[in-house]
Amino acid sequence: MKKLVIVSLILVGCETTNYAPPVTLAMAKATSRAKQDVNVVKLEHGRNLFVHRCIECHTLPTIWHYTPKDWTEIVNSMAHRASLKPAERDAVIAYILAVRKQM
């Protein structure tokens, strides 16, 4: 019984942690079916920007708390503050949407 409680607490703790999953080949393949210009390099770049630029002003947002449409609007509205160039903004959005597809 103690093991079950500990495992439950760990799982609950992990779920509430703001986490940016690593890019996988499967993630890139699934995303590239919808968009031809998405690949592992772009997704890695998007993840790196998401992790390092967003954290400069606030905690890392939880990816699954917003819809894909919301994320596009959020990133577009924050791009200027984060000094993201258009290609960087697109990479961040591509990464977030790729993660959401895996959930």
N, C-alpha and C positions, 0 to 999 in steps of 0.2 A: 504494500500500500504506500509506503514512504517513497518508493521509486516512482510510482505513478504520479504522486504529488510533485516531486522534483521535476520530472519530465514535463508535466503540465505547466509548471511555472517557467521552465526554460522556453517552452514553445510560445507561451503567451508573451514572454519578454522579447523573443525574436520577432514576433509579429508586430510589436509596437516600435521596434527599432527602425529608424530611417536607414534604408539599405539600398545601395545601388548594385544590383547583381552584375557579376562579370559578363562580358559579351561571350557568347558561344557561337560556334559555327552553325548550329541548328537555328539559333536566333537570327543570324544573318540570312540563312537560306529561306526561312519562313518569311522574313521581311522583304527579301529581294523578289519574291514572287509578286508582291503588290507594287513594288517600286524598283525599277531597274538600276537606279543610282545608289542603292544601299548595299554596303558590303561590310565586312568585319572591320576594316580600317576606319570607315566612317562611324560605325557604331562605337568603336573604342575611343575615337576622338570625342564623340558626343558624350560618352560616359565620363571621360576625363574632365571635360568642361563642366558637366553637370555636378560632379563631385567637388571640383576645386573652385569654380566661380560662384555657384549658389551659396556655398558655405561662407563666403566672404561677408555676406550680409545677414544671413539667417541660417537656422538649422536646415539640414537637408530634408526637403519635402518627401513625404511618403508617396511613392509613385502610384499606388493603387487607390489613393483617396480621391483622385480626380479622373474625369472621363478624358478620352483622347482629344475631344474638342476643347475641353477646358485647358488641357496641357498646351495645346497649340496657342491658345489665347494667352495663357500665363507666360510661356516662354517668349512669345512675341512682345508682350508688354514689359518684360524684364530685360530684354536683349540690350537695350540702350544702357541701363544701369550696370549691366555686367560687361559692357564693352564688347559684345559679341558681334562679329561681322556676320553678314547674311549666311554664309556657308557654315559658320560655327553654330548659328541659331538652328539651321536646318539639321545639323548633326545631333544637337541636343534633342530636338524633337524626334528625330529618327530613333535615337537610343531609347527614349522614354516610351515611344509607341511600340518598339520592338519588345521591350520588357513587358509591357501590358499584354501583348499578344501571347506571351509565354505563361501568363497567370491563369 
